Amino acid sequence: MIDVEKLKLQIDLRLIVERDLGKSRYHGRDYAVFKCPLHHEQKGWSLVVYSDHWRCYGKCQIGGDVIAWAQHYHQLTFYEACERLANGDLPQIETVNGACRVPESMAQPPDAAWQATARHIIDEACARLWSPEGQRAWGYLVWERGLSEQTIRLAQIGYLPGAPTAWREIEGLNVPCGILIPWIVDDAVWGIKVRRAAGEQRYQQVSGGNIRGSLYLADQVQPGLPLIVTEGEFDALIAWQVGSDFTRAAAIGSASHACIDRRWYGSLLGVPRMIACMDADAAGAGAATQLAALSGAVRCVQVPSGKDLSEYYQQAGENTVKEWLQRMVDQ
């Protein structure tokens, strides 16, 4: 979710208009003057632009902030204008030591060759999960994690058999053995996380993915509905499963990846409330603080018991968790 007021404060409107119309012929210490393109001005210089607002003193008499400028000049809706500004399609949305700078390029999914191989791995793992050799992994997902069969299928979770800490090479990719959790957004595979049965580090990734700063279930976010953001993928799937009639869910994947890449800002723009429900530990608290910096509409909460939403679900049951989620998004 993007804080619209904060977004407007971060942008020097003079730079946006200059990008659109070229260098100003006349300017003062805190304003610049242009021919107004909104009424196709030929004589005179009626458009006066400040850092945070603009106005035409000629024929059209229109004015407003940077969002209004993007709406009028680029013929965008309010939502489209905010999304393009937040995504950097219109520049200068970040500041360093008070000076505007063009933001870094947005994150991109892995190349087509990697995605084709990843799809093959995902399809194989899904088939194995629902075969006799996947019964133990299936039981863990259903009985220990509380995921429904429908949720497992929709999330395209799979299983790659092997020793608890083993790796396999598949078409040039190093793949950990265990339960595969693909990060798929709008049919693009960004990465594959694997939950291993043992080992010092239970969660590993298939080599070559790019999920740092990404948002798991980003394509499930819906404008107008509150969003529960969790640390882990299983937590997000529980929130998605339990609260699908009144909220949406997403995950950052790790407390160390709490800085969401601006590629996903457009998805968050129409979210009225974001509930950051991180793990109940120091790393989770740090991640929640980072997420809260995105917008004043982000609220940080912790589950009433357990270390995360999945553990709370296991302890309290579906109805209790659903009631709690409803209260969180309604407050």
DASUL-V109023 format. One record per residue. N is the residue number from 0. RES is the residue in three letters. SS is DSSP state (H for helix, E for strand, L for the rest). OMEGA is omega in degrees with one decimal (NA if undefined). NEAR is the number of other ideal C-beta (glycine too) atoms within 10 Angstrom. Layout:
N	RES	SS	OMEGA	NEAR
N	RES	SS	OMEGA	NEAR
//
This chain:
0	MET	L	-179.7	23
1	ILE	L	175.2	23
2	ASP	L	-173.4	17
3	VAL	H	179.7	17
4	GLU	H	178.1	11
5	LYS	H	179.0	12
6	LEU	H	-179.3	19
7	LYS	H	-179.7	18
8	LEU	H	-176.4	13
9	GLN	H	-173.3	17
10	ILE	L	171.6	25
11	ASP	L	-175.2	19
12	LEU	H	179.9	23
13	ARG	H	179.4	22
14	LEU	H	177.7	18
15	ILE	H	-178.5	22
16	VAL	H	177.7	20
17	GLU	H	176.2	17
18	ARG	H	-177.8	11
19	ASP	H	-170.2	14
20	LEU	H	-175.5	16
21	GLY	L	-177.1	10
22	LYS	L	177.2	8
23	SER	L	177.7	19
24	ARG	L	179.9	10
25	TYR	E	178.0	10
26	HIS	E	175.4	15
27	GLY	L	-177.5	10
28	ARG	L	-175.8	4
29	ASP	L	178.9	8
30	TYR	L	175.0	15
31	ALA	E	-174.9	23
32	VAL	E	-177.7	17
33	PHE	E	164.9	24
34	LYS	L	-175.4	19
35	CYS	L	179.7	23
36	PRO	H	-175.3	15
37	LEU	H	172.7	16
38	HIS	H	174.6	15
39	HIS	L	-175.9	9
40	GLU	L	177.7	17
41	GLN	L	179.3	6
42	LYS	L	178.0	7
43	GLY	L	-177.8	12
44	TRP	L	-168.3	16
45	SER	L	-174.4	19
46	LEU	E	179.7	26
47	VAL	E	-173.4	20
48	VAL	E	175.0	26
49	TYR	L	-178.2	15
50	SER	L	-173.9	16
51	ASP	L	176.9	13
52	HIS	L	-179.8	16
53	TRP	E	176.6	26
54	ARG	E	171.2	16
55	CYS	E	178.3	21
56	TYR	L	178.6	14
57	GLY	L	-170.8	17
58	LYS	L	-170.7	13
59	CYS	L	176.6	17
60	GLN	L	-179.5	12
61	ILE	L	176.5	16
62	GLY	E	178.8	16
63	GLY	E	-179.4	14
64	ASP	L	-176.5	19
65	VAL	H	178.8	29
66	ILE	H	177.8	21
67	ALA	H	177.9	17
68	TRP	H	179.4	25
69	ALA	H	178.2	26
70	GLN	H	-175.5	18
71	HIS	H	-173.0	18
72	TYR	H	-177.0	17
73	HIS	H	177.9	13
74	GLN	L	-178.5	9
75	LEU	L	169.3	17
76	THR	L	178.4	10
77	PHE	H	-179.6	12
78	TYR	H	-179.5	14
79	GLU	H	179.6	16
80	ALA	H	178.7	22
81	CYS	H	-178.1	23
82	GLU	H	-178.5	20
83	ARG	H	177.3	16
84	LEU	H	-178.8	28
85	ALA	H	-178.4	23
86	ASN	H	179.0	18
87	GLY	L	176.3	18
88	ASP	L	167.7	15
89	LEU	L	-162.0	22
90	PRO	L	175.7	16
91	GLN	L	177.1	22
92	ILE	L	-179.6	24
93	GLU	E	178.6	15
94	THR	E	174.4	13
95	VAL	E	-176.9	7
96	ASN	L	176.6	5
97	GLY	L	-178.5	5
98	ALA	E	179.9	9
99	CYS	E	173.7	18
100	ARG	E	177.0	12
101	VAL	L	-176.7	11
102	PRO	L	177.2	15
103	GLU	L	-178.5	10
104	SER	L	-178.4	10
105	MET	L	177.4	15
106	ALA	L	179.5	16
107	GLN	L	176.7	11
108	PRO	L	176.0	22
109	PRO	L	-175.5	18
110	ASP	L	-173.4	10
111	ALA	H	-179.0	9
112	ALA	H	178.5	11
113	TRP	H	-178.0	20
114	GLN	H	179.1	18
115	ALA	H	177.5	11
116	THR	H	178.9	19
117	ALA	H	177.9	28
118	ARG	H	178.6	15
119	HIS	H	179.1	13
120	ILE	H	-179.9	21
121	ILE	H	-179.0	20
122	ASP	H	179.0	12
123	GLU	H	-178.5	16
124	ALA	H	178.1	26
125	CYS	H	179.9	19
126	ALA	H	-178.9	12
127	ARG	H	-179.9	17
128	LEU	H	-176.4	23
129	TRP	L	175.8	16
130	SER	L	179.0	12
131	PRO	H	-177.9	7
132	GLU	H	179.4	11
133	GLY	H	-174.6	20
134	GLN	H	-178.4	12
135	ARG	H	178.3	10
136	ALA	H	177.9	23
137	TRP	H	178.8	19
138	GLY	H	177.5	11
139	TYR	H	-177.8	15
140	LEU	H	-175.2	23
141	VAL	H	-171.0	14
142	TRP	H	179.4	10
143	GLU	H	-178.7	11
144	ARG	L	177.3	20
145	GLY	L	-179.6	19
146	LEU	L	176.6	24
147	SER	L	177.3	15
148	GLU	H	179.4	11
149	GLN	H	179.2	9
150	THR	H	179.8	20
151	ILE	H	-179.2	21
152	ARG	H	-179.6	13
153	LEU	H	179.6	15
154	ALA	L	178.6	21
155	GLN	L	177.5	18
156	ILE	L	-178.7	25
157	GLY	E	-176.9	25
158	TYR	E	175.2	27
159	LEU	E	-175.5	24
160	PRO	L	179.1	16
161	GLY	L	177.4	15
162	ALA	L	-173.7	12
163	PRO	L	-178.9	12
164	THR	L	-175.5	15
165	ALA	L	174.1	14
166	TRP	E	174.4	18
167	ARG	E	174.1	13
168	GLU	E	-179.3	9
169	ILE	E	178.6	16
170	GLU	L	174.9	12
171	GLY	L	179.2	10
172	LEU	E	175.0	18
173	ASN	E	-173.4	13
174	VAL	E	176.2	25
175	PRO	E	175.0	25
176	CYS	L	-179.8	19
177	GLY	E	-179.8	27
178	ILE	E	-175.6	25
179	LEU	E	178.8	26
180	ILE	E	-177.6	25
181	PRO	E	173.2	24
182	TRP	E	-177.8	24
183	ILE	E	178.4	21
184	VAL	E	-179.3	21
185	ASP	L	176.6	8
186	ASP	L	174.9	9
187	ALA	E	178.0	14
188	VAL	E	179.3	24
189	TRP	E	-179.1	22
190	GLY	E	177.2	23
191	ILE	E	173.1	27
192	LYS	E	179.5	23
193	VAL	E	175.7	22
194	ARG	E	-176.6	21
195	ARG	L	-178.3	20
196	ALA	L	-178.1	15
197	ALA	L	179.1	9
198	GLY	L	-178.5	14
199	GLU	L	178.0	6
200	GLN	L	-173.6	8
201	ARG	L	-177.6	12
202	TYR	E	177.7	17
203	GLN	E	178.8	19
204	GLN	E	171.1	19
205	VAL	L	-176.3	25
206	SER	L	175.0	15
207	GLY	L	179.5	17
208	GLY	L	-179.0	21
209	ASN	L	-178.8	18
210	ILE	L	179.3	23
211	ARG	L	-178.2	16
212	GLY	L	-179.8	17
213	SER	L	-175.7	23
214	LEU	L	178.6	27
215	TYR	E	-176.5	27
216	LEU	L	-178.3	24
217	ALA	H	-178.3	21
218	ASP	H	175.1	13
219	GLN	H	179.0	18
220	VAL	L	-175.5	23
221	GLN	L	177.9	13
222	PRO	L	178.6	12
223	GLY	L	179.1	8
224	LEU	L	176.0	18
225	PRO	E	-177.5	23
226	LEU	E	171.9	27
227	ILE	E	177.6	26
228	VAL	E	-178.3	32
229	THR	E	178.0	29
230	GLU	L	-175.8	27
231	GLY	L	-178.4	24
232	GLU	H	-179.9	25
233	PHE	H	176.8	26
234	ASP	H	-179.8	26
235	ALA	H	179.5	27
236	LEU	H	175.6	28
237	ILE	H	178.8	29
238	ALA	H	178.0	29
239	TRP	H	-177.9	22
240	GLN	H	-174.7	21
241	VAL	H	-172.3	26
242	GLY	L	-172.6	21
243	SER	L	-178.9	14
244	ASP	L	-179.9	8
245	PHE	L	-179.6	13
246	THR	E	172.0	23
247	ARG	E	-176.1	23
248	ALA	E	176.3	28
249	ALA	E	179.9	28
250	ALA	E	175.7	28
251	ILE	L	174.5	27
252	GLY	L	-178.5	25
253	SER	L	178.2	17
254	ALA	H	179.3	19
255	SER	H	-179.4	12
256	HIS	H	-174.1	18
257	ALA	L	178.8	24
258	CYS	L	-175.7	14
259	ILE	L	178.5	22
260	ASP	L	-175.6	18
261	ARG	H	175.4	20
262	ARG	H	-173.4	19
263	TRP	H	-178.7	20
264	TYR	H	179.8	22
265	GLY	H	178.2	21
266	SER	H	-175.7	24
267	LEU	H	-171.4	25
268	LEU	H	-176.5	22
269	GLY	L	-179.4	17
270	VAL	L	-177.3	23
271	PRO	L	179.4	12
272	ARG	L	174.2	18
273	MET	E	178.6	22
274	ILE	E	178.7	22
275	ALA	E	-177.5	24
276	CYS	E	-178.6	28
277	MET	L	177.4	28
278	ASP	L	-178.3	24
279	ALA	L	175.8	15
280	ASP	L	-175.5	14
281	ALA	H	179.5	9
282	ALA	H	177.8	14
283	GLY	H	178.0	22
284	ALA	H	177.9	14
285	GLY	H	178.4	14
286	ALA	H	178.8	24
287	ALA	H	178.4	22
288	THR	H	178.2	13
289	GLN	H	179.5	17
290	LEU	H	-179.6	23
291	ALA	H	179.7	16
292	ALA	L	179.4	12
293	LEU	L	-172.9	20
294	SER	L	174.6	20
295	GLY	L	179.7	11
296	ALA	L	176.2	18
297	VAL	E	177.7	21
298	ARG	E	-178.0	18
299	CYS	E	178.9	17
300	VAL	E	171.6	16
301	GLN	L	-179.7	19
302	VAL	L	-177.9	24
303	PRO	L	178.0	11
304	SER	L	-177.1	11
305	GLY	L	-177.2	16
306	LYS	L	-179.8	14
307	ASP	L	-175.1	21
308	LEU	H	179.3	29
309	SER	H	-179.4	25
310	GLU	H	176.1	17
311	TYR	H	178.3	22
312	TYR	H	179.7	25
313	GLN	H	-177.5	15
314	GLN	H	-169.6	13
315	ALA	H	-179.2	17
316	GLY	L	-172.2	11
317	GLU	H	-175.2	13
318	ASN	H	179.8	9
319	THR	H	179.5	15
320	VAL	H	179.3	24
321	LYS	H	178.4	20
322	GLU	H	-180.0	12
323	TRP	H	178.0	19
324	LEU	H	178.8	24
325	GLN	H	178.6	16
326	ARG	H	-178.1	10
327	MET	H	-177.3	19
328	VAL	H	-179.8	19
329	ASP	H	-175.9	10
330	GLN	L	NA	9
//
